[in-house]
Amino acid sequence: MIDIPEERILKEITDILMNDLPKVLLELEEQSEDSIRLPPFRYVGLEENLPPGTGLPYAFVEIEEGEYTEKDRIVKKQLYGIIITIKLGSINSFSYYFHGLCSIYQSKTLNLKINYLKNKIFMTVEK
């Protein structure tokens, strides 16, 4: 069986967003003085596979080949760009989801760069 890195990355991201992130969100809810509600995602995956009628929140994951520097090409690193688009009932809670995801990745000490813009999270992962 051929190992396809993009599929493996999508599975890892989906697992983190569906299984690890809810625990962190619950901790953030308990620590918040605003009594904010941070529900887990009801769907994580490719946009074209979103089941009709899926309620918020959900996340779309896109994987593309990353941008390579000359050094990356010489040492033959595989870089992948990941875009996670988060759809929430309230955009005000986006920062909680972003910080929760950052804390998970820091604890896993993965080699990645992470940033966000509006409701999208951008990551570059080295595999």
Backbone hydrogen bonds, N-H to C=O, Kabsch-Sander energy under -0.5 kcal/mol:
donor,donor_aa,acceptor,acceptor_aa,energy
4,I,2,I,-0.6
7,E,4,I,-0.6
8,R,4,I,-1.9
9,I,5,P,-2.7
10,L,6,E,-2.4
11,K,7,E,-2.3
12,E,8,R,-2.3
13,I,9,I,-2.8
14,T,10,L,-2.5
15,D,11,K,-2.4
16,I,12,E,-2.3
17,L,13,I,-2.7
18,M,14,T,-2.4
19,N,15,D,-2.5
20,D,15,D,-0.9
20,D,16,I,-0.7
21,L,16,I,-2.8
23,K,20,D,-0.6
24,V,20,D,-1.3
25,L,21,L,-2.8
26,L,22,P,-2.1
27,E,23,K,-1.7
28,L,24,V,-2.3
29,E,25,L,-2.5
30,E,26,L,-2.2
31,Q,27,E,-1.9
32,S,28,L,-1.5
38,L,36,I,-0.5
42,R,57,P,-3.0
43,Y,57,P,-0.5
45,G,59,A,-1.7
49,N,46,L,-1.5
50,L,47,E,-1.5
54,T,51,P,-1.5
58,Y,87,K,-1.7
59,A,43,Y,-2.4
60,F,85,T,-2.7
61,V,45,G,-2.3
62,E,83,I,-2.5
64,E,81,G,-2.9
66,G,79,L,-3.1
73,R,69,T,-2.0
74,I,70,E,-2.0
75,V,71,K,-2.5
76,K,72,D,-0.5
77,K,72,D,-2.3
79,L,77,K,-0.6
80,Y,125,V,-2.3
81,G,64,E,-3.4
82,I,123,M,-3.2
83,I,62,E,-2.4
84,I,82,I,-0.5
84,I,121,I,-2.7
85,T,60,F,-2.6
85,T,83,I,-0.6
86,I,84,I,-0.6
86,I,119,N,-2.8
87,K,58,Y,-3.1
87,K,85,T,-0.5
88,L,86,I,-0.6
93,S,90,S,-1.3
94,F,91,I,-1.6
96,Y,93,S,-0.7
97,Y,93,S,-1.4
98,F,94,F,-2.6
99,H,95,S,-2.7
100,G,96,Y,-2.3
101,L,97,Y,-2.3
102,C,98,F,-2.5
103,S,99,H,-2.3
104,I,100,G,-1.7
105,Y,101,L,-2.2
106,Q,102,C,-2.3
107,S,103,S,-2.0
108,K,104,I,-1.5
109,T,106,Q,-0.9
110,L,105,Y,-1.4
112,L,110,L,-1.4
113,K,124,T,-1.7
115,N,122,F,-2.3
117,L,120,K,-2.3
120,K,117,L,-2.1
121,I,84,I,-2.7
122,F,115,N,-3.1
123,M,82,I,-2.7
124,T,113,K,-2.0
125,V,80,Y,-2.6
126,E,111,N,-1.6
127,K,78,Q,-2.7
127,K,125,V,-0.5
